[in-house]
Amino acid sequence: MRETGIAARDALAHGGPAARREGIAALARGAWQLGDLEQAARWLGEGTELLGTPLSAVDLDHLILAARVTSTAGDAGLRARVVDAIARLDREQPGMSLFSGVALYARGLLEREVDTLDAAMRILGGCERPLLYAAVAEDVGRELAESGCREPAIERLSTAFDTYSRHEAGADAHRVARVLHRLGVDRRVVRPRSTSGWDSLTAAELKVVDLVADGATNRQVAERLRVSPHTVNTHMRNIFAKLGINSRAKLSEMR
């Protein structure tokens, strides 16, 4: 998030209109993720159009972010721009499921209508935008939870959690997990282990790497870790395969 913020501010200072729009959207999303709705609303109130010309795929995410912010922050100016953007989507491609789903989603956020959000969820479930689908499932779940409908809320929130997790949207999955926890359901975000590179090494393999990099032989590594030489040999083969190298010398250089 910090790196994205730096890039976004650079785009604001030096980029053209398209880069500025993306920079503003990135900064607004970062503020929203941190729960700073006022700052998010200020960024989105910079005067840029929510839907560009020509319309791009990411514009739909900008519109939903703006609708999420204004539904909570209550910014009248931003709300008016969201309403205008919804009207444009309705005109853009009548009958196009993605546009109609996003328009319904944004409208449901503004009016806090569960039935409208549920309808948007059904439409977006058939579109190839899984994170939008997860987002609307999350927002339906939140509205249901606030109205005391615990079981339907858990069902939608679990759908959101599973979809976010499947697509490695960790921050979003953690946010939904906190809501589920308040409803008495514990879900944990489990990151799949990488299959190559340094991140793929296990704790035991990293201990072997450290000792080998210091010049220890396989037998010395085995003695220090109190394991068999066969175990060390197995670790070394796995380390070489994961790092794409074939010698202890290269391992020491990389370390």
ZADO-1210 file (C-alpha; in nm, 4 decimals, padded with zeros to 6 digits):
<atoms>
<atom x="00.0000" y="00.0000" z="00.0000" code="MET" pos="1"/>
<atom x="00.2874" y="00.2365" z="00.0778" code="ARG" pos="2"/>
<atom x="00.4498" y="00.1673" z="-00.2584" code="GLU" pos="3"/>
<atom x="00.1213" y="00.2232" z="-00.4389" code="THR" pos="4"/>
<atom x="00.0731" y="00.5513" z="-00.2514" code="GLY" pos="5"/>
<atom x="00.4162" y="00.6739" z="-00.3583" code="ILE" pos="6"/>
<atom x="00.3470" y="00.5816" z="-00.7220" code="ALA" pos="7"/>
<atom x="00.0026" y="00.7446" z="-00.7062" code="ALA" pos="8"/>
<atom x="00.1385" y="01.0729" z="-00.5699" code="ARG" pos="9"/>
<atom x="00.4042" y="01.0709" z="-00.8408" code="ASP" pos="10"/>
<atom x="00.1276" y="01.0252" z="-01.1003" code="ALA" pos="11"/>
<atom x="-00.0581" y="01.3219" z="-00.9522" code="LEU" pos="12"/>
<atom x="00.2512" y="01.5406" z="-00.9708" code="ALA" pos="13"/>
<atom x="00.3820" y="01.4403" z="-01.3121" code="HIS" pos="14"/>
<atom x="00.1223" y="01.2337" z="-01.4992" code="GLY" pos="15"/>
<atom x="-00.1332" y="01.3197" z="-01.7609" code="GLY" pos="16"/>
<atom x="-00.5115" y="01.3210" z="-01.7050" code="PRO" pos="17"/>
<atom x="-00.5470" y="00.9405" z="-01.7216" code="ALA" pos="18"/>
<atom x="-00.2561" y="00.8848" z="-01.4818" code="ALA" pos="19"/>
<atom x="-00.3977" y="01.1464" z="-01.2432" code="ARG" pos="20"/>
<atom x="-00.7347" y="00.9701" z="-01.2389" code="ARG" pos="21"/>
<atom x="-00.5710" y="00.6407" z="-01.1512" code="GLU" pos="22"/>
<atom x="-00.3532" y="00.8071" z="-00.8880" code="GLY" pos="23"/>
<atom x="-00.6555" y="00.9660" z="-00.7203" code="ILE" pos="24"/>
<atom x="-00.8466" y="00.6357" z="-00.7269" code="ALA" pos="25"/>
<atom x="-00.5502" y="00.4499" z="-00.5749" code="ALA" pos="26"/>
<atom x="-00.5113" y="00.7034" z="-00.2934" code="LEU" pos="27"/>
<atom x="-00.8848" y="00.6994" z="-00.2261" code="ALA" pos="28"/>
<atom x="-00.8876" y="00.3194" z="-00.2101" code="ARG" pos="29"/>
<atom x="-00.5906" y="00.3189" z="00.0252" code="GLY" pos="30"/>
<atom x="-00.7669" y="00.5637" z="00.2588" code="ALA" pos="31"/>
<atom x="-01.0857" y="00.3560" z="00.2439" code="TRP" pos="32"/>
<atom x="-00.8964" y="00.0350" z="00.3237" code="GLN" pos="33"/>
<atom x="-00.7550" y="00.2100" z="00.6313" code="LEU" pos="34"/>
<atom x="-01.1039" y="00.3217" z="00.7364" code="GLY" pos="35"/>
<atom x="-01.0419" y="00.6925" z="00.6716" code="ASP" pos="36"/>
<atom x="-01.3667" y="00.7709" z="00.4903" code="LEU" pos="37"/>
<atom x="-01.3242" y="01.1473" z="00.5084" code="GLU" pos="38"/>
<atom x="-00.9867" y="01.1311" z="00.3361" code="GLN" pos="39"/>
<atom x="-01.1230" y="00.8886" z="00.0775" code="ALA" pos="40"/>
<atom x="-01.4105" y="01.1266" z="00.0067" code="ALA" pos="41"/>
<atom x="-01.1677" y="01.4178" z="-00.0275" code="ARG" pos="42"/>
<atom x="-00.9608" y="01.2288" z="-00.2846" code="TRP" pos="43"/>
<atom x="-01.2696" y="01.1266" z="-00.4797" code="LEU" pos="44"/>
<atom x="-01.3904" y="01.4852" z="-00.4668" code="GLY" pos="45"/>
<atom x="-01.0912" y="01.6055" z="-00.6697" code="GLU" pos="46"/>
<atom x="-01.3164" y="01.6733" z="-00.9673" code="GLY" pos="47"/>
<atom x="-01.2170" y="01.3811" z="-01.1906" code="THR" pos="48"/>
<atom x="-01.4937" y="01.1874" z="-01.3635" code="GLU" pos="49"/>
<atom x="-01.5842" y="00.8563" z="-01.2027" code="LEU" pos="50"/>
<atom x="-01.6417" y="00.7072" z="-01.5476" code="LEU" pos="51"/>
<atom x="-01.3889" y="00.8034" z="-01.8109" code="GLY" pos="52"/>
<atom x="-01.4361" y="00.8559" z="-02.1819" code="THR" pos="53"/>
<atom x="-01.3953" y="00.6053" z="-02.3306" code="PRO" pos="54"/>
<atom x="-01.5155" y="00.3856" z="-02.0475" code="LEU" pos="55"/>
<atom x="-01.2518" y="00.1449" z="-01.9129" code="SER" pos="56"/>
<atom x="-01.2945" y="-00.1706" z="-01.7045" code="ALA" pos="57"/>
<atom x="-01.1318" y="-00.0170" z="-01.3960" code="VAL" pos="58"/>
<atom x="-01.3860" y="00.2697" z="-01.4014" code="ASP" pos="59"/>
<atom x="-01.6457" y="00.0277" z="-01.2675" code="LEU" pos="60"/>
<atom x="-01.4293" y="-00.0299" z="-00.9608" code="ASP" pos="61"/>
<atom x="-01.3928" y="00.3474" z="-00.9171" code="HIS" pos="62"/>
<atom x="-01.7704" y="00.3889" z="-00.9208" code="LEU" pos="63"/>
<atom x="-01.8258" y="00.1179" z="-00.6596" code="ILE" pos="64"/>
<atom x="-01.5547" y="00.2644" z="-00.4365" code="LEU" pos="65"/>
<atom x="-01.7193" y="00.6077" z="-00.4603" code="ALA" pos="66"/>
<atom x="-02.0604" y="00.4570" z="-00.3813" code="ALA" pos="67"/>
<atom x="-01.9167" y="00.2704" z="-00.0825" code="ARG" pos="68"/>
<atom x="-01.7539" y="00.5860" z="00.0506" code="VAL" pos="69"/>
<atom x="-02.0520" y="00.8169" z="00.0041" code="THR" pos="70"/>
<atom x="-02.2994" y="00.5638" z="00.1481" code="SER" pos="71"/>
<atom x="-02.1114" y="00.5946" z="00.4773" code="THR" pos="72"/>
<atom x="-01.9459" y="00.9372" z="00.4630" code="ALA" pos="73"/>
<atom x="-02.2574" y="01.1160" z="00.3367" code="GLY" pos="74"/>
<atom x="-02.0782" y="01.3515" z="00.0954" code="ASP" pos="75"/>
<atom x="-02.3571" y="01.5197" z="-00.1045" code="ALA" pos="76"/>
<atom x="-02.1349" y="01.6256" z="-00.3942" code="GLY" pos="77"/>
<atom x="-01.9842" y="01.2810" z="-00.4346" code="LEU" pos="78"/>
<atom x="-02.3291" y="01.1239" z="-00.4092" code="ARG" pos="79"/>
<atom x="-02.4529" y="01.3404" z="-00.6974" code="ALA" pos="80"/>
<atom x="-02.1586" y="01.2278" z="-00.9112" code="ARG" pos="81"/>
<atom x="-02.2303" y="00.8627" z="-00.8289" code="VAL" pos="82"/>
<atom x="-02.5951" y="00.9108" z="-00.9289" code="VAL" pos="83"/>
<atom x="-02.4851" y="01.0669" z="-01.2603" code="ASP" pos="84"/>
<atom x="-02.2462" y="00.7777" z="-01.3231" code="ALA" pos="85"/>
<atom x="-02.5211" y="00.5229" z="-01.2538" code="ILE" pos="86"/>
<atom x="-02.7457" y="00.7001" z="-01.5074" code="ALA" pos="87"/>
<atom x="-02.4659" y="00.6894" z="-01.7646" code="ARG" pos="88"/>
<atom x="-02.4179" y="00.3155" z="-01.7131" code="LEU" pos="89"/>
<atom x="-02.7909" y="00.2631" z="-01.7613" code="ASP" pos="90"/>
<atom x="-02.7646" y="00.4477" z="-02.0954" code="ARG" pos="91"/>
<atom x="-02.4290" y="00.3062" z="-02.2089" code="GLU" pos="92"/>
<atom x="-02.5224" y="-00.0469" z="-02.3073" code="GLN" pos="93"/>
<atom x="-02.8814" y="-00.1379" z="-02.2161" code="PRO" pos="94"/>
<atom x="-02.9016" y="-00.5070" z="-02.1395" code="GLY" pos="95"/>
<atom x="-02.5263" y="-00.5556" z="-02.0823" code="MET" pos="96"/>
<atom x="-02.5152" y="-00.7638" z="-01.7639" code="SER" pos="97"/>
<atom x="-02.1883" y="-00.6245" z="-01.6217" code="LEU" pos="98"/>
<atom x="-02.3031" y="-00.2618" z="-01.6554" code="PHE" pos="99"/>
<atom x="-02.6511" y="-00.3321" z="-01.5223" code="SER" pos="100"/>
<atom x="-02.5044" y="-00.5304" z="-01.2312" code="GLY" pos="101"/>
<atom x="-02.2657" y="-00.2505" z="-01.1356" code="VAL" pos="102"/>
<atom x="-02.5406" y="00.0115" z="-01.1702" code="ALA" pos="103"/>
<atom x="-02.7663" y="-00.1929" z="-00.9412" code="LEU" pos="104"/>
<atom x="-02.4798" y="-00.2449" z="-00.6979" code="TYR" pos="105"/>
<atom x="-02.4020" y="00.1268" z="-00.6744" code="ALA" pos="106"/>
<atom x="-02.7722" y="00.2120" z="-00.6423" code="ARG" pos="107"/>
<atom x="-02.8148" y="-00.0462" z="-00.3670" code="GLY" pos="108"/>
<atom x="-02.5199" y="00.1038" z="-00.1780" code="LEU" pos="109"/>
<atom x="-02.6630" y="00.4556" z="-00.1941" code="LEU" pos="110"/>
<atom x="-03.0095" y="00.3472" z="-00.0830" code="GLU" pos="111"/>
<atom x="-02.8846" y="00.0687" z="00.1480" code="ARG" pos="112"/>
<atom x="-03.1398" y="-00.1680" z="-00.0053" code="GLU" pos="113"/>
<atom x="-03.0715" y="-00.5374" z="00.0549" code="VAL" pos="114"/>
<atom x="-03.2989" y="-00.6536" z="-00.2276" code="ASP" pos="115"/>
<atom x="-03.1204" y="-00.4294" z="-00.4803" code="THR" pos="116"/>
<atom x="-02.7785" y="-00.5468" z="-00.3616" code="LEU" pos="117"/>
<atom x="-02.8923" y="-00.9089" z="-00.3760" code="ASP" pos="118"/>
<atom x="-03.0118" y="-00.8576" z="-00.7341" code="ALA" pos="119"/>
<atom x="-02.6730" y="-00.7069" z="-00.8219" code="ALA" pos="120"/>
<atom x="-02.5006" y="-01.0042" z="-00.6586" code="MET" pos="121"/>
<atom x="-02.6976" y="-01.2482" z="-00.8755" code="ARG" pos="122"/>
<atom x="-02.6037" y="-01.0584" z="-01.1927" code="ILE" pos="123"/>
<atom x="-02.2363" y="-01.0111" z="-01.1053" code="LEU" pos="124"/>
<atom x="-02.2090" y="-01.3781" z="-01.0137" code="GLY" pos="125"/>
<atom x="-02.2407" y="-01.4527" z="-01.3855" code="GLY" pos="126"/>
<atom x="-01.9775" y="-01.1977" z="-01.4934" code="CYS" pos="127"/>
<atom x="-01.6033" y="-01.2524" z="-01.5038" code="GLU" pos="128"/>
<atom x="-01.5315" y="-00.9957" z="-01.2309" code="ARG" pos="129"/>
<atom x="-01.4840" y="-01.2075" z="-00.9165" code="PRO" pos="130"/>
<atom x="-01.3670" y="-00.9229" z="-00.6928" code="LEU" pos="131"/>
<atom x="-01.6741" y="-00.7144" z="-00.7776" code="LEU" pos="132"/>
<atom x="-01.8849" y="-01.0206" z="-00.6988" code="TYR" pos="133"/>
<atom x="-01.7052" y="-01.0637" z="-00.3660" code="ALA" pos="134"/>
<atom x="-01.7500" y="-00.6942" z="-00.2866" code="ALA" pos="135"/>
<atom x="-02.1257" y="-00.6969" z="-00.3412" code="VAL" pos="136"/>
<atom x="-02.1550" y="-01.0189" z="-00.1378" code="ALA" pos="137"/>
<atom x="-01.9663" y="-00.8433" z="00.1424" code="GLU" pos="138"/>
<atom x="-02.1917" y="-00.5381" z="00.1318" code="ASP" pos="139"/>
<atom x="-02.5118" y="-00.7463" z="00.1254" code="VAL" pos="140"/>
<atom x="-02.3780" y="-00.9404" z="00.4226" code="GLY" pos="141"/>
<atom x="-02.3009" y="-00.6237" z="00.6153" code="ARG" pos="142"/>
<atom x="-02.6500" y="-00.4827" z="00.5560" code="GLU" pos="143"/>
<atom x="-02.8117" y="-00.8107" z="00.6620" code="LEU" pos="144"/>
<atom x="-02.5957" y="-00.8264" z="00.9743" code="ALA" pos="145"/>
<atom x="-02.6924" y="-00.4713" z="01.0732" code="GLU" pos="146"/>
<atom x="-03.0604" y="-00.5585" z="01.0353" code="SER" pos="147"/>
<atom x="-03.0205" y="-00.8665" z="01.2579" code="GLY" pos="148"/>
<atom x="-03.0484" y="-01.1323" z="00.9847" code="CYS" pos="149"/>
<atom x="-02.7566" y="-01.3392" z="01.1124" code="ARG" pos="150"/>
<atom x="-02.7706" y="-01.6577" z="00.9016" code="GLU" pos="151"/>
<atom x="-02.8231" y="-01.4886" z="00.5618" code="PRO" pos="152"/>
<atom x="-02.5490" y="-01.2406" z="00.6568" code="ALA" pos="153"/>
<atom x="-02.3056" y="-01.5227" z="00.7353" code="ILE" pos="154"/>
<atom x="-02.3887" y="-01.6930" z="00.4042" code="GLU" pos="155"/>
<atom x="-02.3104" y="-01.3805" z="00.1962" code="ARG" pos="156"/>
<atom x="-02.0048" y="-01.2865" z="00.4006" code="LEU" pos="157"/>
<atom x="-01.8670" y="-01.6396" z="00.3706" code="SER" pos="158"/>
<atom x="-01.9105" y="-01.6188" z="-00.0075" code="THR" pos="159"/>
<atom x="-01.7190" y="-01.2905" z="-00.0050" code="ALA" pos="160"/>
<atom x="-01.4441" y="-01.4325" z="00.2163" code="PHE" pos="161"/>
<atom x="-01.3994" y="-01.7426" z="00.0024" code="ASP" pos="162"/>
<atom x="-01.3873" y="-01.5418" z="-00.3218" code="THR" pos="163"/>
<atom x="-01.1434" y="-01.2839" z="-00.1852" code="TYR" pos="164"/>
<atom x="-00.9202" y="-01.5623" z="-00.0497" code="SER" pos="165"/>
<atom x="-00.9297" y="-01.7599" z="-00.3730" code="ARG" pos="166"/>
<atom x="-00.8078" y="-01.4557" z="-00.5646" code="HIS" pos="167"/>
<atom x="-00.5462" y="-01.3594" z="-00.3020" code="GLU" pos="168"/>
<atom x="-00.7180" y="-01.0335" z="-00.2011" code="ALA" pos="169"/>
<atom x="-00.5752" y="-01.0638" z="00.1488" code="GLY" pos="170"/>
<atom x="-00.6722" y="-00.7249" z="00.2927" code="ALA" pos="171"/>
<atom x="-01.0322" y="-00.7699" z="00.1778" code="ASP" pos="172"/>
<atom x="-01.0500" y="-01.1244" z="00.3152" code="ALA" pos="173"/>
<atom x="-00.9165" y="-01.0064" z="00.6536" code="HIS" pos="174"/>
<atom x="-01.1762" y="-00.7278" z="00.6631" code="ARG" pos="175"/>
<atom x="-01.4605" y="-00.9743" z="00.6036" code="VAL" pos="176"/>
<atom x="-01.3120" y="-01.2171" z="00.8563" code="ALA" pos="177"/>
<atom x="-01.3413" y="-00.9475" z="01.1242" code="ARG" pos="178"/>
<atom x="-01.7125" y="-00.9039" z="01.0479" code="VAL" pos="179"/>
<atom x="-01.7677" y="-01.2802" z="01.0547" code="LEU" pos="180"/>
<atom x="-01.5858" y="-01.2991" z="01.3890" code="HIS" pos="181"/>
<atom x="-01.8343" y="-01.0502" z="01.5374" code="ARG" pos="182"/>
<atom x="-02.1097" y="-01.2849" z="01.4186" code="LEU" pos="183"/>
<atom x="-01.9445" y="-01.5789" z="01.5941" code="GLY" pos="184"/>
<atom x="-01.7776" y="-01.7358" z="01.2894" code="VAL" pos="185"/>
<atom x="-01.3986" y="-01.7709" z="01.2744" code="ASP" pos="186"/>
<atom x="-01.2357" y="-01.7760" z="00.9303" code="ARG" pos="187"/>
<atom x="-00.8630" y="-01.7519" z="00.8726" code="ARG" pos="188"/>
<atom x="-00.6754" y="-01.6307" z="00.5681" code="VAL" pos="189"/>
<atom x="-00.4247" y="-01.8966" z="00.4655" code="VAL" pos="190"/>
<atom x="-00.1665" y="-01.7889" z="00.2123" code="ARG" pos="191"/>
<atom x="-00.0538" y="-02.0653" z="-00.0220" code="PRO" pos="192"/>
<atom x="00.3206" y="-02.1289" z="00.0054" code="ARG" pos="193"/>
<atom x="00.5223" y="-02.0358" z="-00.3003" code="SER" pos="194"/>
<atom x="00.6669" y="-02.3290" z="-00.4914" code="THR" pos="195"/>
<atom x="00.9906" y="-02.1571" z="-00.5922" code="SER" pos="196"/>
<atom x="01.2222" y="-01.8808" z="-00.4717" code="GLY" pos="197"/>
<atom x="01.3197" y="-01.7810" z="-00.1188" code="TRP" pos="198"/>
<atom x="00.9582" y="-01.7565" z="-00.0018" code="ASP" pos="199"/>
<atom x="00.9094" y="-02.1257" z="-00.0800" code="SER" pos="200"/>
<atom x="01.1741" y="-02.2424" z="00.1683" code="LEU" pos="201"/>
<atom x="01.0524" y="-02.3972" z="00.4926" code="THR" pos="202"/>
<atom x="01.1873" y="-02.2946" z="00.8329" code="ALA" pos="203"/>
<atom x="01.4050" y="-02.6084" z="00.8432" code="ALA" pos="204"/>
<atom x="01.5429" y="-02.5389" z="00.4955" code="GLU" pos="205"/>
<atom x="01.6289" y="-02.1812" z="00.5910" code="LEU" pos="206"/>
<atom x="01.8289" y="-02.3054" z="00.8903" code="LYS" pos="207"/>
<atom x="02.0248" y="-02.5324" z="00.6570" code="VAL" pos="208"/>
<atom x="02.0848" y="-02.2417" z="00.4163" code="VAL" pos="209"/>
<atom x="02.2219" y="-02.0212" z="00.6957" code="ASP" pos="210"/>
<atom x="02.4680" y="-02.2882" z="00.8105" code="LEU" pos="211"/>
<atom x="02.5803" y="-02.3781" z="00.4583" code="VAL" pos="212"/>
<atom x="02.6300" y="-02.0112" z="00.3747" code="ALA" pos="213"/>
<atom x="02.8611" y="-01.9895" z="00.6785" code="ASP" pos="214"/>
<atom x="03.0713" y="-02.2717" z="00.5329" code="GLY" pos="215"/>
<atom x="02.9381" y="-02.5747" z="00.7215" code="ALA" pos="216"/>
<atom x="02.9540" y="-02.9157" z="00.5534" code="THR" pos="217"/>
<atom x="02.6472" y="-03.1379" z="00.5332" code="ASN" pos="218"/>
<atom x="02.7783" y="-03.3466" z="00.8232" code="ARG" pos="219"/>
<atom x="02.8399" y="-03.0350" z="01.0340" code="GLN" pos="220"/>
<atom x="02.4897" y="-02.9091" z="00.9527" code="VAL" pos="221"/>
<atom x="02.3474" y="-03.2437" z="01.0637" code="ALA" pos="222"/>
<atom x="02.5385" y="-03.2283" z="01.3927" code="GLU" pos="223"/>
<atom x="02.4337" y="-02.8713" z="01.4717" code="ARG" pos="224"/>
<atom x="02.0672" y="-02.9296" z="01.3879" code="LEU" pos="225"/>
<atom x="02.0701" y="-03.2775" z="01.5481" code="ARG" pos="226"/>
<atom x="01.9291" y="-03.4487" z="01.2414" code="VAL" pos="227"/>
<atom x="02.0669" y="-03.7254" z="01.0198" code="SER" pos="228"/>
<atom x="02.2965" y="-03.6504" z="00.7225" code="PRO" pos="229"/>
<atom x="02.0273" y="-03.8095" z="00.5022" code="HIS" pos="230"/>
<atom x="01.7791" y="-03.5418" z="00.6189" code="THR" pos="231"/>
<atom x="02.0294" y="-03.2667" z="00.5381" code="VAL" pos="232"/>
<atom x="02.0870" y="-03.4159" z="00.1919" code="ASN" pos="233"/>
<atom x="01.7114" y="-03.4125" z="00.1313" code="THR" pos="234"/>
<atom x="01.6903" y="-03.0500" z="00.2434" code="HIS" pos="235"/>
<atom x="01.9761" y="-02.9552" z="00.0124" code="MET" pos="236"/>
<atom x="01.8108" y="-03.1190" z="-00.2893" code="ARG" pos="237"/>
<atom x="01.4867" y="-02.9353" z="-00.2156" code="ASN" pos="238"/>
<atom x="01.6687" y="-02.6040" z="-00.1675" code="ILE" pos="239"/>
<atom x="01.8578" y="-02.6393" z="-00.4957" code="PHE" pos="240"/>
<atom x="01.5351" y="-02.7239" z="-00.6808" code="ALA" pos="241"/>
<atom x="01.3365" y="-02.4356" z="-00.5311" code="LYS" pos="242"/>
<atom x="01.6098" y="-02.1785" z="-00.5946" code="LEU" pos="243"/>
<atom x="01.7001" y="-02.3136" z="-00.9381" code="GLY" pos="244"/>
<atom x="02.0692" y="-02.3666" z="-00.8578" code="ILE" pos="245"/>
<atom x="02.2995" y="-02.6686" z="-00.8606" code="ASN" pos="246"/>
<atom x="02.5861" y="-02.5982" z="-00.6205" code="SER" pos="247"/>
<atom x="02.6675" y="-02.4954" z="-00.2646" code="ARG" pos="248"/>
<atom x="02.8888" y="-02.2147" z="-00.3975" code="ALA" pos="249"/>
<atom x="02.5979" y="-02.0531" z="-00.5793" code="LYS" pos="250"/>
<atom x="02.3836" y="-02.0905" z="-00.2691" code="LEU" pos="251"/>
<atom x="02.6458" y="-01.9064" z="-00.0619" code="SER" pos="252"/>
<atom x="02.6678" y="-01.6292" z="-00.3232" code="GLU" pos="253"/>
<atom x="02.2899" y="-01.5850" z="-00.3293" code="MET" pos="254"/>
<atom x="02.2695" y="-01.5760" z="00.0504" code="ARG" pos="255"/>
</atoms>
